[in-house]
């Protein structure tokens, strides 16, 4: 009758479980890294969109100021230009 070497069996099972744990840990690390990269890219996109919105707001304000200036200039042109009445 063969004697079962329980120490060798338990060591083998422990080694297999250790390898499985390492494999799962590496996969979890890769997944966490991908999530972090996606989160970073989302945050970067948010910051860029906020900067673009600020630029649009600034340009809108400048556009409004320019419209006011153009209106003033047009008003002054009509106000101060001589009216030429044709002679009959």
C-alpha positions as MATLAB code, in Angstrom:
seq = 'XXXXXXXXXXXXXXXXXXXXXXXXXXXXXXXXXXXXXXXXXXXXXXXXXXXXXXXXXXXXXXXXXXXXXXXXXXXXXXXXXXXXXXXX';
ca = [
       0.000    0.000    0.000;
       1.264    3.395   -0.958;
       1.618    6.045    1.652;
       0.037    9.363    0.645;
       2.392   12.292    0.960;
       0.005   14.888    2.348;
       2.758   17.458    2.723;
       3.545   17.349   -1.008;
      -0.155   17.496   -1.909;
      -0.811   20.468    0.370;
       2.313   22.250   -0.936;
       1.160   21.701   -4.520;
      -2.333   22.977   -3.726;
      -0.831   25.989   -1.942;
       1.409   26.730   -4.918;
      -1.534   26.497   -7.309;
      -3.611   28.813   -5.114;
      -0.691   31.235   -4.897;
      -0.371   31.304   -8.708;
      -4.115   31.881   -9.080;
      -3.946   34.733   -6.560;
      -1.042   36.368   -8.409;
      -2.845   35.991  -11.749;
      -6.025   37.568  -10.380;
      -4.067   40.360   -8.692;
      -2.335   41.243  -11.954;
      -5.668   41.296  -13.789;
      -7.260   43.484  -11.115;
      -4.258   45.843  -11.316;
      -4.616   46.099  -15.103;
      -8.338   46.818  -14.799;
      -7.735   49.464  -12.123;
      -5.070   51.052  -14.339;
      -7.484   51.201  -17.288;
     -10.183   52.741  -15.104;
      -7.723   55.342  -13.815;
      -6.658   56.229  -17.370;
     -10.268   56.604  -18.491;
     -11.082   58.706  -15.431;
      -8.056   60.913  -16.157;
      -9.081   61.353  -19.789;
     -12.631   62.242  -18.708;
     -11.305   64.818  -16.236;
      -9.002   66.248  -18.912;
     -11.923   66.508  -21.339;
     -14.010   68.285  -18.677;
     -11.245   70.814  -18.046;
     -10.760   71.426  -21.774;
     -14.496   71.891  -22.313;
     -14.692   74.347  -19.400;
     -11.805   76.340  -20.912;
     -13.553   76.389  -24.286;
     -16.794   77.547  -22.656;
     -14.900   80.377  -20.926;
     -13.337   81.388  -24.256;
     -16.762   81.353  -25.910;
     -18.153   83.551  -23.125;
     -15.263   86.015  -23.509;
     -15.730   86.101  -27.289;
     -19.475   86.650  -26.857;
     -18.826   89.611  -24.573;
     -16.297   91.069  -27.028;
     -18.753   90.534  -29.873;
     -21.454   92.407  -27.953;
     -19.065   95.298  -27.263;
     -18.124   95.454  -30.941;
     -21.796   95.503  -31.944;
     -22.348   98.447  -29.608;
     -19.374  100.269  -31.153;
     -20.599   99.584  -34.681;
     -24.059  100.872  -33.760;
     -22.527  104.032  -32.280;
     -20.399  104.591  -35.375;
     -23.376  104.063  -37.697;
     -25.474  106.430  -35.608;
     -22.753  109.078  -35.714;
     -22.358  108.678  -39.461;
     -26.058  109.316  -40.007;
     -26.166  112.024  -37.388;
     -23.201  114.075  -38.599;
     -23.105  113.410  -42.314;
     -24.391  116.215  -44.454;
     -27.655  115.636  -46.160;
     -27.482  116.389  -49.830;
     -30.751  117.519  -51.304;
     -30.817  117.512  -55.062;
     -31.713  120.805  -56.659;
     -34.705  120.859  -58.874;
];
